[in-house]
Amino acid sequence: MSKSAYSIILDDEIVARIDAMAARYNTNRSGIINSILAEKTAYKTPERRVEEILSSVSKMVESQNIMQVLVGSGEGSLKIKSPFRYKYNPTLKYSVILYPRENTGEFRAVMRTQNTVLLNELGFFLQLWMDMEISYLHKNMTVDLSPGRYVRKLEIPSVSDDEAAQLIMKYIQTFDFILKQYFSDGDEGKARNNFIKNVKWLSIL
């Protein structure tokens, strides 16, 4: 969606209040005015759509006892923590970042640890996951793989906000489940089979 510059005349007091709102919502004057006018004209901006998708994902996370939403999730992003049972007590964190004007986003999985054994084991899984995504989903997928970190581009389909949120949540849950199962038994074949079971909807993102 394109944007253009327009000249409008406003009361100084209104501008002061708009600027105060912009500061509270960590945006600028144009963003607040655009949001207010979109609401008044019953138009959902791309930014509003992203907000509603991530809000739905957040509610889904909070409705189950496996993961939790982290403080610090901000505009266009959601951070999630998943307890990870392992002898080194690592922390597994997921992030979803959506870009409203592009209908794309990123999924990030990060584990911060200085333990080289754990990093190597995680590296084996992340390499496996990347290979499965490229083999079964998108051969030209954009992926950034580095020690303790996996970043994957998301393509948000033209579906309802709830459907988009469900797809994102299913992706996170599948990644989380297969990773933990792999660390539990080290069975690459089982990980691959579980991935294939979910290929139909994983390929949508």
Backbone as ProteinMPNN parsed JSONL, in Angstrom:
{"seq_chain_A": "MSKSAYSIILDDEIVARIDAMAARYNTNRSGIINSILAEKTAYKTPERRVEEILSSVSKMVESQNIMQVLVGSGEGSLKIKSPFRYKYNPTLKYSVILYPRENTGEFRAVMRTQNTVLLNELGFFLQLWMDMEISYLHKNMTVDLSPGRYVRKLEIPSVSDDEAAQLIMKYIQTFDFILKQYFSDGDEGKARNNFIKNVKWLSIL", "coords_chain_A": {"N_chain_A": [[0.846, -1.183, 0.0], [0.593, 2.173, -0.9], [1.908, 5.353, 0.256], [1.289, 8.838, 0.701], [2.2, 12.324, 0.845], [0.418, 14.812, 2.604], [-0.997, 18.032, 3.106], [-2.353, 19.431, 5.952], [-4.484, 21.42, 8.069], [-4.391, 21.997, 11.475], [-5.574, 22.479, 14.863], [-3.405, 23.894, 17.291], [-3.461, 22.826, 19.889], [-4.603, 20.343, 19.456], [-2.601, 19.133, 17.914], [-0.586, 19.033, 19.824], [-1.656, 17.165, 21.593], [-1.815, 14.955, 19.927], [0.899, 14.515, 19.442], [1.666, 13.801, 22.02], [0.272, 11.398, 22.291], [1.564, 9.955, 20.303], [4.101, 9.701, 21.401], [3.529, 8.051, 23.587], [2.795, 5.687, 22.337], [5.035, 5.028, 21.007], [5.516, 5.946, 18.361], [5.143, 8.092, 15.468], [3.862, 11.416, 14.642], [2.462, 11.299, 12.177], [1.888, 8.581, 12.053], [0.096, 8.207, 14.209], [-2.055, 9.877, 13.457], [-2.8, 8.633, 11.071], [-3.621, 6.168, 12.075], [-5.814, 6.886, 13.691], [-7.588, 7.996, 11.807], [-7.964, 5.774, 10.188], [-9.354, 4.096, 11.922], [-11.683, 5.605, 12.321], [-12.76, 5.557, 9.783], [-13.315, 2.952, 9.441], [-11.307, 1.326, 8.411], [-8.848, -1.156, 8.168], [-5.578, -0.888, 8.867], [-2.365, -2.054, 7.577], [-0.581, -2.158, 9.716], [-2.301, -2.375, 11.881], [-3.409, -4.847, 11.342], [-1.19, -6.542, 11.71], [-0.792, -6.114, 14.439], [-3.131, -7.284, 15.489], [-2.872, -9.942, 14.659], [-0.535, -10.779, 16.041], [-1.421, -10.358, 18.621], [-3.378, -12.325, 18.807], [-1.786, -14.619, 18.568], [-0.306, -14.342, 20.901], [-2.311, -14.717, 22.845], [-2.926, -17.372, 22.349], [-0.552, -18.617, 23.094], [-0.519, -18.01, 25.825], [-2.664, -19.51, 26.638], [-1.9, -22.108, 26.924], [0.325, -24.342, 28.714], [2.968, -24.649, 28.046], [4.659, -22.745, 26.862], [5.585, -19.251, 27.309], [4.692, -15.797, 27.055], [7.02, -13.205, 26.702], [7.994, -10.316, 28.565], [8.624, -7.288, 26.925], [8.01, -7.73, 24.379], [7.191, -6.017, 21.512], [6.014, -3.382, 19.28], [4.956, -4.864, 16.384], [6.269, -7.224, 16.944], [6.802, -10.324, 18.732], [7.799, -11.998, 21.612], [8.774, -15.101, 22.922], [9.132, -17.505, 25.498], [10.322, -20.771, 26.05], [10.299, -23.389, 28.255], [13.081, -25.536, 28.734], [14.123, -28.661, 29.156], [17.09, -29.797, 30.16], [20.417, -30.853, 30.898], [22.096, -28.655, 31.155], [20.496, -26.547, 31.663], [19.447, -24.651, 29.649], [18.148, -21.687, 27.969], [15.442, -21.306, 25.902], [14.371, -19.305, 23.346], [11.875, -17.797, 21.378], [11.097, -15.675, 18.64], [8.753, -13.7, 16.885], [8.524, -11.667, 14.182], [6.804, -9.294, 12.378], [6.338, -7.692, 9.251], [4.442, -5.164, 8.326], [3.974, -3.766, 5.868], [4.899, -5.401, 3.928], [3.857, -7.907, 4.016], [5.305, -9.982, 5.073], [7.589, -11.681, 7.309], [9.602, -12.714, 10.147], [10.759, -15.662, 11.722], [12.409, -16.436, 14.651], [14.659, -18.451, 16.413], [16.401, -18.784, 19.336], [19.087, -19.736, 21.395], [20.873, -19.034, 24.154], [23.952, -19.819, 25.218], [27.071, -20.812, 26.635], [28.097, -23.252, 26.485], [29.817, -25.536, 24.666], [29.26, -28.17, 23.919], [26.467, -28.355, 24.091], [25.807, -26.37, 22.208], [26.785, -27.557, 19.897], [25.14, -29.826, 19.688], [22.676, -28.592, 19.418], [23.199, -27.302, 17.036], [23.296, -29.472, 15.243], [20.594, -30.207, 15.215], [19.355, -27.831, 14.242], [20.493, -27.657, 11.713], [19.4, -29.965, 10.603], [16.675, -29.263, 10.707], [16.649, -27.041, 8.99], [17.426, -28.285, 6.587], [15.215, -29.961, 6.208], [13.149, -28.091, 5.9], [13.934, -26.793, 3.544], [14.001, -28.963, 1.77], [11.374, -30.075, 1.856], [9.591, -27.941, 1.877], [10.25, -25.104, 0.821], [12.448, -24.627, -1.663], [13.989, -22.407, -2.23], [14.134, -21.025, 0.118], [14.653, -18.398, 2.471], [17.035, -18.476, 4.843], [18.807, -18.048, 7.876], [21.396, -19.397, 9.456], [23.208, -19.886, 12.351], [25.572, -20.415, 15.078], [23.609, -21.468, 17.747], [21.388, -20.098, 16.841], [18.589, -19.553, 14.748], [17.069, -18.281, 11.936], [14.268, -17.613, 10.056], [12.545, -16.709, 7.14], [9.186, -15.567, 6.934], [6.257, -15.931, 5.028], [3.372, -14.238, 4.898], [0.196, -15.352, 4.327], [-2.744, -14.466, 2.343], [-5.05, -14.528, 4.262], [-7.532, -14.699, 6.907], [-7.049, -12.77, 9.938], [-7.125, -14.38, 12.243], [-6.671, -16.922, 11.136], [-4.087, -16.578, 10.114], [-2.701, -16.158, 12.503], [-3.077, -18.657, 13.718], [-1.631, -20.313, 11.958], [0.982, -19.349, 12.362], [1.293, -19.921, 15.085], [1.077, -22.725, 15.038], [3.354, -23.348, 13.605], [5.399, -22.546, 15.377], [4.819, -24.234, 17.565], [5.23, -26.758, 16.397], [7.956, -26.664, 15.688], [9.034, -26.362, 18.265], [8.156, -28.713, 19.556], [9.307, -30.822, 18.001], [12.029, -30.209, 18.223], [12.5, -30.538, 21.001], [11.816, -33.205, 21.287], [13.763, -34.36, 19.691], [16.08, -33.746, 21.161], [15.524, -35.321, 23.307], [15.535, -38.022, 22.44], [17.242, -38.196, 20.27], [16.567, -39.124, 17.773], [16.689, -38.938, 14.504], [15.176, -39.846, 12.364], [12.571, -40.026, 13.445], [12.121, -37.326, 13.96], [12.101, -36.332, 11.355], [9.87, -37.692, 10.301], [7.792, -36.649, 11.892], [7.917, -34.027, 11.058], [7.192, -34.258, 8.361], [4.538, -35.044, 8.655], [3.326, -32.666, 9.179], [3.683, -31.114, 6.973], [1.801, -30.168, 5.104], [0.429, -27.833, 6.096], [2.567, -26.386, 7.082], [3.894, -25.534, 4.847], [2.513, -23.335, 4.007], [3.358, -20.963, 5.135]], "CA_chain_A": [[0.0, 0.0, 0.0], [1.422, 3.37, -1.018], [1.63, 6.482, 1.126], [1.566, 10.13, 0.088], [2.256, 13.458, 1.771], [-0.71, 15.727, 2.505], [-0.918, 19.2, 3.984], [-3.611, 19.683, 6.643], [-4.425, 22.474, 9.074], [-4.924, 21.504, 12.74], [-5.387, 23.34, 16.022], [-2.144, 23.614, 17.988], [-3.718, 21.973, 21.035], [-4.803, 18.982, 18.933], [-1.28, 18.634, 17.526], [0.134, 18.716, 21.058], [-2.206, 15.913, 22.118], [-1.401, 13.897, 18.991], [2.314, 14.238, 19.715], [1.729, 13.078, 23.291], [-0.147, 10.032, 21.992], [2.619, 9.318, 19.519], [5.171, 9.347, 22.334], [3.082, 6.914, 24.396], [2.735, 4.482, 21.502], [6.34, 4.868, 20.363], [5.405, 6.168, 16.925], [5.253, 9.513, 15.156], [2.602, 12.144, 14.449], [1.758, 10.762, 11.006], [1.38, 7.258, 12.385], [-1.089, 8.334, 15.059], [-3.153, 10.435, 12.654], [-3.207, 7.582, 10.134], [-4.342, 5.153, 12.845], [-7.102, 7.453, 14.114], [-8.453, 8.12, 10.631], [-8.31, 4.421, 9.747], [-10.398, 3.615, 12.824], [-12.909, 6.358, 12.075], [-13.295, 5.191, 8.472], [-13.476, 1.489, 9.452], [-10.287, 0.711, 7.558], [-7.797, -1.82, 8.935], [-4.254, -0.662, 8.293], [-1.458, -3.202, 7.706], [-0.031, -2.163, 11.075], [-3.342, -2.891, 12.77], [-3.526, -6.286, 11.083], [-0.062, -7.177, 12.393], [-1.074, -6.044, 15.875], [-4.171, -8.247, 15.838], [-2.322, -11.293, 14.474], [0.366, -11.077, 17.151], [-2.235, -10.437, 19.839], [-4.003, -13.646, 18.807], [-0.74, -15.599, 18.869], [0.006, -14.179, 22.316], [-3.38, -15.344, 23.619], [-2.78, -18.818, 22.183], [0.591, -19.029, 23.921], [-0.899, -17.91, 27.222], [-3.716, -20.473, 26.952], [-1.304, -23.412, 27.196], [1.312, -24.273, 29.792], [4.28, -25.049, 27.548], [5.45, -21.553, 26.579], [5.061, -18.026, 27.902], [5.045, -14.557, 26.378], [8.001, -12.447, 27.468], [7.925, -8.859, 28.629], [9.572, -6.746, 25.957], [7.404, -7.839, 23.063], [6.831, -4.654, 21.153], [5.275, -3.146, 18.053], [5.343, -5.715, 15.271], [7.067, -8.382, 17.346], [6.357, -11.098, 19.881], [8.876, -12.823, 22.144], [8.23, -16.233, 23.656], [10.097, -18.358, 26.185], [9.868, -22.152, 26.189], [11.152, -24.149, 29.176], [13.836, -26.566, 28.028], [14.729, -29.566, 30.132], [18.393, -30.307, 29.719], [21.316, -30.809, 32.056], [22.775, -27.369, 31.278], [19.458, -25.537, 31.909], [19.491, -23.56, 28.662], [16.93, -20.923, 27.752], [15.035, -21.33, 24.507], [13.51, -18.157, 23.087], [11.377, -17.62, 20.023], [10.597, -14.344, 18.297], [8.042, -13.536, 15.623], [8.551, -10.264, 13.769], [6.016, -9.136, 11.161], [6.524, -6.428, 8.537], [3.091, -4.926, 7.814], [3.89, -3.266, 4.504], [5.468, -6.378, 3.009], [3.195, -9.203, 4.225], [6.335, -10.963, 5.393], [8.08, -11.588, 8.676], [10.692, -13.606, 10.499], [10.723, -16.508, 12.916], [13.752, -16.587, 15.199], [14.848, -19.338, 17.563], [17.715, -18.448, 19.885], [19.467, -20.317, 22.669], [22.122, -18.417, 24.583], [24.73, -20.68, 26.106], [28.502, -20.865, 26.354], [28.494, -24.652, 26.489], [30.075, -25.944, 23.286], [28.59, -29.444, 23.654], [25.072, -28.035, 23.829], [25.743, -25.644, 20.943], [26.989, -28.515, 18.809], [23.932, -30.642, 19.569], [21.649, -27.72, 18.85], [23.574, -27.08, 15.646], [22.875, -30.635, 14.465], [19.147, -30.135, 15.009], [19.014, -26.696, 13.386], [20.867, -28.032, 10.355], [18.379, -30.915, 10.179], [15.433, -28.516, 10.48], [16.825, -26.253, 7.77], [17.414, -29.215, 5.456], [13.838, -30.416, 6.005], [12.36, -26.984, 5.362], [14.32, -26.567, 2.145], [13.653, -30.146, 0.98], [9.942, -30.365, 1.808], [8.749, -26.744, 1.802], [10.644, -24.095, -0.16], [13.853, -24.84, -2.017], [14.675, -21.107, -2.24], [13.818, -20.376, 1.387], [15.663, -17.533, 3.076], [17.335, -18.968, 6.193], [20.088, -17.636, 8.459], [21.759, -20.37, 10.483], [24.475, -19.606, 13.023], [25.581, -21.124, 16.367], [22.582, -21.1, 18.707], [20.424, -19.144, 16.279], [17.946, -19.93, 13.494], [16.157, -17.234, 11.477], [13.579, -18.087, 8.867], [11.586, -15.744, 6.624], [7.791, -15.993, 6.884], [5.382, -15.306, 4.043], [2.037, -14.221, 5.492], [-0.781, -15.513, 3.241], [-3.944, -13.62, 2.354], [-6.106, -15.207, 5.013], [-7.993, -13.874, 8.021], [-6.074, -12.565, 11.008], [-7.134, -15.567, 13.108], [-6.016, -18.025, 10.42], [-2.658, -16.279, 10.075], [-2.19, -16.394, 13.853], [-3.053, -20.101, 13.938], [-0.514, -20.861, 11.189], [2.224, -18.981, 13.048], [1.351, -20.684, 16.332], [1.342, -24.127, 14.702], [4.763, -23.464, 13.22], [6.191, -22.467, 16.608], [4.586, -25.453, 18.339], [5.87, -27.892, 15.718], [9.398, -26.496, 15.872], [9.336, -26.594, 19.672], [7.92, -30.124, 19.866], [10.288, -31.681, 17.34], [13.343, -29.926, 18.81], [12.6, -31.165, 22.321], [11.805, -34.646, 21.081], [15.082, -34.719, 19.159], [17.022, -33.705, 22.277], [15.179, -36.388, 24.233], [15.906, -39.356, 21.96], [18.242, -38.133, 19.205], [16.076, -39.912, 16.638], [16.515, -38.072, 13.337], [14.076, -40.378, 11.566], [11.311, -39.624, 14.064], [11.984, -35.887, 13.73], [11.722, -36.138, 9.96], [8.491, -38.176, 10.132], [6.883, -35.677, 12.501], [7.919, -32.85, 10.196], [6.418, -34.589, 7.16], [3.127, -35.079, 9.031], [2.822, -31.292, 9.24], [4.127, -30.386, 5.773], [0.679, -29.551, 4.373], [0.173, -26.456, 6.513], [3.84, -25.683, 7.265], [4.298, -24.957, 3.563], [1.752, -22.118, 3.731], [4.128, -19.803, 5.585]], "C_chain_A": [[0.885, 1.238, 0.0], [0.991, 4.426, -0.011], [2.016, 7.763, 0.411], [1.566, 11.204, 1.16], [1.084, 14.393, 1.502], [-0.517, 16.873, 3.488], [-2.286, 19.443, 4.606], [-3.393, 20.748, 7.714], [-5.123, 21.975, 10.335], [-4.725, 22.539, 13.835], [-4.11, 22.936, 16.749], [-2.344, 22.663, 19.163], [-3.919, 20.519, 20.597], [-3.468, 18.359, 18.564], [-0.481, 18.228, 18.759], [-0.353, 17.386, 21.633], [-1.825, 14.729, 21.221], [0.049, 13.508, 19.247], [2.483, 13.463, 21.02], [1.313, 11.624, 23.095], [0.94, 9.276, 21.243], [3.762, 8.87, 20.417], [4.799, 8.125, 23.167], [3.12, 5.613, 23.605], [4.015, 4.256, 20.695], [6.239, 4.942, 18.838], [5.519, 7.665, 16.652], [3.872, 10.126, 14.907], [1.794, 11.572, 13.294], [1.145, 9.4, 11.302], [0.118, 7.306, 13.215], [-2.277, 8.861, 14.263], [-3.692, 9.375, 11.695], [-4.044, 6.52, 10.855], [-5.729, 5.643, 13.25], [-8.067, 7.523, 12.933], [-8.869, 6.751, 10.109], [-9.436, 3.86, 10.61], [-11.729, 4.293, 12.542], [-13.552, 5.987, 10.749], [-13.458, 3.681, 8.323], [-12.526, 0.799, 8.488], [-9.189, 0.106, 8.434], [-6.46, -1.619, 8.234], [-3.412, -1.933, 8.403], [-0.862, -3.304, 9.108], [-1.031, -2.735, 12.072], [-3.512, -4.39, 12.58], [-2.41, -7.052, 11.789], [-0.309, -7.224, 13.895], [-2.091, -7.105, 16.293], [-3.688, -9.683, 15.669], [-1.449, -11.671, 15.663], [-0.377, -11.161, 18.478], [-2.901, -11.808, 19.942], [-2.991, -14.732, 19.132], [-0.41, -15.554, 20.354], [-1.041, -14.868, 23.198], [-3.291, -16.863, 23.525], [-1.647, -19.354, 23.052], [0.188, -19.067, 25.385], [-1.953, -18.944, 27.626], [-3.181, -21.879, 27.207], [-0.139, -23.246, 28.169], [2.731, -24.625, 29.351], [5.208, -23.847, 27.36], [4.832, -20.335, 27.265], [5.553, -16.81, 27.123], [5.975, -13.756, 27.277], [7.693, -10.957, 27.465], [8.981, -8.318, 27.673], [9.101, -6.95, 24.535], [6.871, -6.465, 22.699], [6.075, -4.579, 19.849], [5.816, -4.029, 16.928], [6.138, -6.939, 15.648], [6.478, -9.044, 18.59], [7.497, -12.008, 20.309], [8.29, -13.883, 23.076], [9.356, -17.052, 24.281], [9.505, -19.746, 26.341], [10.808, -22.892, 27.12], [11.804, -25.325, 28.45], [14.558, -27.436, 29.04], [16.002, -30.18, 29.56], [19.372, -30.079, 30.85], [22.037, -29.475, 32.226], [21.793, -26.225, 31.511], [19.508, -24.375, 30.929], [18.146, -22.836, 28.585], [16.638, -20.883, 26.254], [14.044, -20.196, 24.269], [13.149, -18.093, 21.605], [10.921, -16.179, 19.838], [9.866, -14.419, 16.968], [8.006, -12.044, 15.33], [7.804, -10.162, 12.447], [6.208, -7.748, 10.577], [5.23, -6.097, 7.801], [3.01, -4.517, 6.358], [4.392, -4.262, 3.467], [4.755, -7.727, 3.047], [4.208, -10.326, 4.429], [6.73, -10.802, 6.856], [9.249, -12.52, 8.881], [10.326, -14.425, 11.726], [12.168, -16.673, 13.37], [13.73, -17.524, 16.398], [16.27, -19.119, 18.059], [17.915, -19.154, 21.217], [20.822, -19.753, 23.05], [22.82, -19.316, 25.604], [26.194, -20.64, 25.674], [28.997, -22.309, 26.277], [28.626, -25.163, 25.056], [29.391, -27.265, 22.934], [27.129, -29.198, 23.288], [24.918, -27.31, 22.497], [25.903, -26.582, 19.761], [25.744, -29.365, 18.59], [22.792, -29.824, 18.963], [21.924, -27.474, 17.374], [23.161, -28.232, 14.746], [21.375, -30.578, 14.175], [18.783, -29.009, 14.047], [19.385, -26.973, 11.935], [19.836, -29.007, 9.777], [17.086, -30.189, 9.831], [15.522, -27.696, 9.199], [16.764, -27.142, 6.531], [15.994, -29.697, 5.157], [12.983, -29.31, 5.406], [12.663, -26.76, 3.884], [13.882, -27.736, 1.269], [12.15, -30.295, 0.784], [9.06, -29.133, 1.612], [9.145, -25.82, 0.666], [12.135, -24.232, -0.455], [14.659, -23.537, -2.005], [14.411, -20.316, -0.963], [14.986, -19.537, 1.907], [15.853, -17.937, 4.53], [18.698, -18.455, 6.619], [20.381, -18.571, 9.624], [23.138, -20.038, 11.033], [24.44, -20.293, 14.383], [24.529, -20.594, 17.339], [21.488, -20.214, 18.169], [19.909, -19.626, 14.917], [16.939, -18.851, 13.125], [15.576, -17.654, 10.134], [12.555, -17.045, 8.422], [10.198, -16.36, 6.587], [7.062, -15.226, 5.79], [3.965, -15.379, 4.58], [0.991, -14.284, 4.381], [-1.974, -14.578, 3.395], [-5.108, -14.395, 2.965], [-6.55, -14.279, 6.136], [-6.907, -13.758, 9.084], [-5.981, -13.794, 11.904], [-6.426, -16.738, 12.437], [-4.513, -17.817, 10.351], [-2.016, -16.551, 11.429], [-2.084, -17.884, 14.139], [-1.897, -20.756, 13.192], [0.818, -20.587, 11.88], [2.382, -19.796, 14.323], [1.672, -22.146, 16.063], [2.805, -24.32, 14.314], [5.647, -23.477, 14.465], [6.056, -23.758, 17.417], [5.278, -26.66, 17.714], [7.38, -27.841, 15.879], [9.789, -26.883, 17.296], [9.215, -28.077, 20.027], [9.01, -31.019, 19.275], [11.689, -31.454, 17.905], [13.503, -30.656, 20.142], [12.582, -32.69, 22.223], [13.174, -35.125, 20.59], [16.132, -34.732, 20.274], [16.76, -34.832, 23.265], [15.685, -37.744, 23.757], [16.936, -39.363, 20.835], [17.848, -38.867, 17.944], [15.773, -38.988, 15.458], [15.345, -38.537, 12.472], [12.726, -39.978, 12.116], [11.06, -38.124, 13.843], [11.516, -35.621, 12.306], [10.266, -36.573, 9.72], [7.483, -37.195, 10.715], [6.805, -34.403, 11.667], [7.027, -33.099, 8.982], [4.923, -34.605, 7.453], [2.508, -33.685, 8.982], [3.156, -30.46, 8.012], [2.999, -29.605, 5.129], [0.45, -28.103, 4.784], [1.455, -25.68, 6.788], [4.245, -24.959, 5.988], [3.571, -23.666, 3.242], [2.539, -20.873, 4.091], [5.416, -19.652, 4.792]], "O_chain_A": [[1.815, 1.344, 0.8], [-0.127, 4.403, 0.503], [2.953, 7.78, -0.387], [1.008, 11.023, 2.241], [0.784, 14.728, 0.357], [0.055, 16.697, 4.563], [-3.269, 19.64, 3.892], [-2.28, 20.95, 8.199], [-6.288, 21.58, 10.294], [-3.825, 23.376, 13.755], [-3.777, 21.752, 16.808], [-1.507, 21.796, 19.413], [-3.472, 19.588, 21.266], [-3.222, 17.191, 18.863], [0.214, 17.213, 18.751], [0.448, 16.578, 22.103], [-1.547, 13.635, 21.712], [0.39, 12.325, 19.269], [3.334, 12.579, 21.12], [1.925, 10.72, 23.663], [1.202, 8.104, 21.517], [4.328, 7.793, 20.224], [5.64, 7.265, 23.427], [3.444, 4.559, 24.151], [4.063, 3.399, 19.813], [6.801, 4.112, 18.123], [5.949, 8.421, 17.522], [2.853, 9.438, 14.958], [0.584, 11.38, 13.412], [0.035, 9.096, 10.866], [-0.824, 6.551, 12.973], [-3.386, 8.342, 14.388], [-4.905, 9.241, 11.531], [-5.042, 6.034, 10.323], [-6.705, 4.898, 13.162], [-9.233, 7.147, 13.057], [-9.994, 6.58, 9.641], [-10.361, 3.227, 10.1], [-12.775, 3.644, 12.523], [-14.77, 6.092, 10.605], [-13.705, 3.183, 7.225], [-12.884, -0.18, 7.833], [-8.665, 0.768, 9.33], [-6.245, -2.128, 7.134], [-3.706, -2.798, 9.228], [-0.662, -4.403, 9.625], [-0.666, -3.479, 12.983], [-3.733, -5.12, 13.546], [-2.658, -8.094, 12.397], [-0.066, -8.242, 14.543], [-1.931, -7.749, 17.33], [-4.058, -10.553, 16.458], [-1.6, -12.753, 16.229], [-0.007, -11.941, 19.356], [-2.981, -12.385, 21.026], [-3.293, -15.661, 19.881], [-0.253, -16.594, 20.994], [-0.695, -15.524, 24.18], [-3.55, -17.563, 24.504], [-1.771, -20.413, 23.667], [0.501, -20.016, 26.104], [-2.123, -19.227, 28.812], [-3.924, -22.751, 27.657], [0.321, -22.13, 28.411], [3.598, -24.872, 30.188], [6.399, -23.923, 27.662], [3.698, -20.386, 27.741], [6.67, -16.791, 26.605], [5.737, -13.643, 28.479], [7.195, -10.414, 26.479], [10.099, -8.829, 27.619], [9.695, -6.426, 23.593], [6.179, -5.828, 23.493], [5.553, -5.583, 19.364], [6.99, -3.944, 16.57], [6.642, -7.637, 14.768], [5.766, -8.423, 19.379], [8.092, -12.702, 19.486], [7.426, -13.596, 23.905], [10.402, -17.262, 23.666], [8.342, -19.897, 26.714], [11.995, -23.018, 26.82], [11.164, -26.016, 27.658], [15.495, -26.989, 29.701], [15.975, -30.967, 28.613], [19.166, -29.191, 31.678], [22.54, -29.181, 33.311], [22.196, -25.063, 31.554], [19.604, -23.222, 31.349], [17.134, -23.33, 29.083], [17.479, -20.478, 25.452], [12.998, -20.135, 24.915], [13.98, -18.3, 20.721], [10.421, -15.548, 20.769], [10.297, -15.109, 16.044], [7.516, -11.255, 16.138], [8.134, -10.869, 11.495], [6.239, -6.754, 11.302], [4.948, -6.687, 6.758], [2.059, -4.89, 5.672], [4.321, -4.001, 2.266], [5.015, -8.593, 2.211], [3.993, -11.463, 4.011], [6.259, -9.898, 7.546], [9.818, -13.051, 7.928], [9.667, -13.938, 12.645], [13.045, -17.008, 12.573], [12.885, -17.399, 17.285], [17.229, -19.251, 17.298], [17.022, -19.169, 22.063], [21.81, -19.971, 22.348], [22.323, -19.531, 26.71], [26.505, -20.458, 24.496], [30.178, -22.554, 26.033], [27.64, -25.211, 24.321], [28.986, -27.468, 21.789], [26.616, -29.749, 22.314], [23.996, -27.605, 21.736], [25.234, -26.422, 18.74], [25.336, -29.6, 17.453], [22.047, -30.305, 18.109], [21.003, -27.441, 16.558], [22.724, -28.012, 13.616], [20.932, -30.855, 13.061], [17.984, -29.212, 13.132], [18.665, -26.564, 11.024], [19.446, -28.894, 8.615], [16.472, -30.456, 8.798], [14.576, -27.662, 8.413], [16.124, -26.789, 5.541], [15.611, -29.826, 3.994], [12.181, -29.56, 4.506], [11.754, -26.563, 3.077], [13.436, -27.525, 0.141], [11.694, -30.605, -0.316], [7.9, -29.264, 1.22], [8.451, -25.754, -0.349], [12.975, -23.98, 0.409], [15.871, -23.56, -1.794], [14.459, -19.086, -0.964], [16.149, -19.924, 1.792], [14.954, -17.767, 5.353], [19.636, -18.428, 5.822], [19.698, -18.54, 10.648], [24.109, -19.923, 10.285], [23.369, -20.72, 14.812], [24.55, -19.421, 17.71], [20.728, -19.632, 18.943], [20.681, -20.047, 14.056], [16.049, -18.537, 13.916], [16.303, -18.002, 9.203], [11.78, -16.552, 9.241], [10.043, -17.533, 6.249], [7.233, -14.015, 5.649], [3.408, -16.47, 4.706], [0.904, -13.362, 3.57], [-2.179, -13.979, 4.45], [-6.017, -14.848, 2.269], [-6.0, -13.189, 6.296], [-5.967, -14.552, 9.119], [-4.884, -14.206, 12.283], [-5.669, -17.464, 13.083], [-3.746, -18.766, 10.51], [-0.92, -17.106, 11.502], [-1.106, -18.331, 14.739], [-1.248, -21.656, 13.725], [1.674, -21.467, 11.975], [3.466, -20.303, 14.614], [2.463, -22.745, 16.791], [3.418, -25.332, 14.655], [6.536, -24.319, 14.592], [7.049, -24.309, 17.893], [5.846, -27.49, 18.424], [8.014, -28.855, 16.172], [10.744, -27.63, 17.51], [10.074, -28.627, 20.716], [9.566, -31.87, 19.968], [12.456, -32.406, 18.052], [14.518, -31.311, 20.381], [13.256, -33.377, 22.99], [13.673, -36.164, 21.022], [16.977, -35.626, 20.322], [17.668, -35.255, 23.981], [16.203, -38.531, 24.55], [17.453, -40.423, 20.481], [18.705, -39.2, 17.126], [14.729, -38.336, 15.421], [14.613, -37.719, 11.914], [11.825, -39.626, 11.355], [9.933, -37.707, 13.575], [10.641, -34.786, 12.077], [9.522, -35.892, 9.015], [6.442, -36.936, 10.111], [5.75, -33.775, 11.58], [6.208, -32.254, 8.62], [4.122, -34.223, 6.6], [1.304, -33.543, 8.768], [2.942, -29.248, 8.0], [3.214, -28.49, 4.654], [0.292, -27.234, 3.927], [1.45, -24.45, 6.738], [4.866, -23.897, 6.039], [3.955, -22.961, 2.309], [2.408, -19.841, 3.434], [6.188, -18.725, 5.039]]}, "name": "protein", "num_of_chains": 1, "seq": "MSKSAYSIILDDEIVARIDAMAARYNTNRSGIINSILAEKTAYKTPERRVEEILSSVSKMVESQNIMQVLVGSGEGSLKIKSPFRYKYNPTLKYSVILYPRENTGEFRAVMRTQNTVLLNELGFFLQLWMDMEISYLHKNMTVDLSPGRYVRKLEIPSVSDDEAAQLIMKYIQTFDFILKQYFSDGDEGKARNNFIKNVKWLSIL"}
